[in-house]
Amino acid sequence: MTTNIEIFESESKGARASGSVRGSGFVIYAGSYAVGDSQVQFSLGEKPGRVPLRQGLINSGALAQEGSYYRFTKDVDFNSPSAAASIIWGSNLNGRKVFGIDEAPPLSHMLYFQIDSVRAIEGYKKDQLLYIADRDRALAEERKRKDAYTCQACGFRLKVADRHVIECHHLSPVAFGVRETLLDDLISLCPTCHRIAHMREPNYSASEIREILALGRIRFLGWNKSQPTMMRIDQDR
């Protein structure tokens, strides 16, 4: 009897990895790559055990240095897709989203846009207008109040002429389907971070925006004439 195993693959920061669901965990296949030590973010240490786990894989030889990256020398089992993704890309990540497990589309098929891209602007404006058309404005105002009218990505807070400069962003776009919107489905973002969020489909999360801002240097590189411009984030070395 042949068993079909679905293989999930993703690439970020120059490291490509593939694996599959195994029981309640996730296995990363030999030949996959993980980012080098210089690309590990401080946030990885916020989750207990992940820094020691990564170092243990390096010490045991399961992760062997190859240039500025590490290569998996054997299949490695993790207790969850998130643990695998976090070790590979050096920051706390939602592995199910990164590998596209029960999510669409996976990271390797994400669309990236320039800040002035028509599609990026369209998504940004729709996120604002839909509060008037399809969402409870009071719910959006309550989210802003609970967030102290402060951007949850960069911490920006500004009040001009007795009005707070803050916007409300939907974590799961309405385009994903009609449903009841809850307070936890919303997040407060400043105009700049709100635009950044819509520069990718699916949208950047607040933690991803923080990493983008921390990297400090954003380059836009032409992909090809038939595709949107891809955004690459390069870390100064």
C-alpha positions, 0 to 999 in steps of 0.5 A: 500500500502506497502512502502519499506524503505531502511535502511542504517547502518554503524559502526566506532569508536565502535559506530553503527548507522542506519537510512534512507533517509526522504525527503531531510534529514536523520533520525537516528533510536532510539537505534543507538549509537554515540561516547562519548565526548572524541572521538569528533574531533576538526574538528566538530567545523569547520562546524557552528552549529554542536557542538551546535546541538550535545550538544542540543541532549544531553541536551534534552535527545535524546542522553543519555549517556551509558558507554563511548558512547551515545544512541539515545533514539528516532528517530532524524531527521537531515537535511542531512546524513552528519549532522547525520554522523558528530554528531554521529562520532564526526568529519566532514564527508560525510554522503552519503559515510559513510552510502553508500547512492548511494555509493558502498561499505558502510562503514560497508563493507569496506576492510582494509589491512595491510601496507604490504598487497599485495592488499594495495601495488597493489593499491598503485602502480596502482595509480602511474602507471596509470598516465603513462598508462591512465592519462595525466602526465601533469595534475598530475604535475599541481596538484602537482604544485598547491599543492606547492609540499606539502602533503595535508594530513600531510603537508610534503614537501621535495626536494632531488637533485632538485626533489620533494618527492611527489606523485599524488593520484586519489580521485576516482580510475580508477577502478570505470570506464573510464572517463575524469580526472579533476584537482580536481580529484587529490590530492598531497600526500607524499609516506607515506600518499599515502600508508595509503590512499590505506590501505582501499577500498574505499581509505582513504580521506586526512581528514581521514589520518590526523585523523589517524596521529593525533591518533598516535597509529595504531594497526593491529588486526587479523580479521580471516583466510579467511579475510584480516587483519582489521586495528583498530585505538585506541585512547590513553585515 
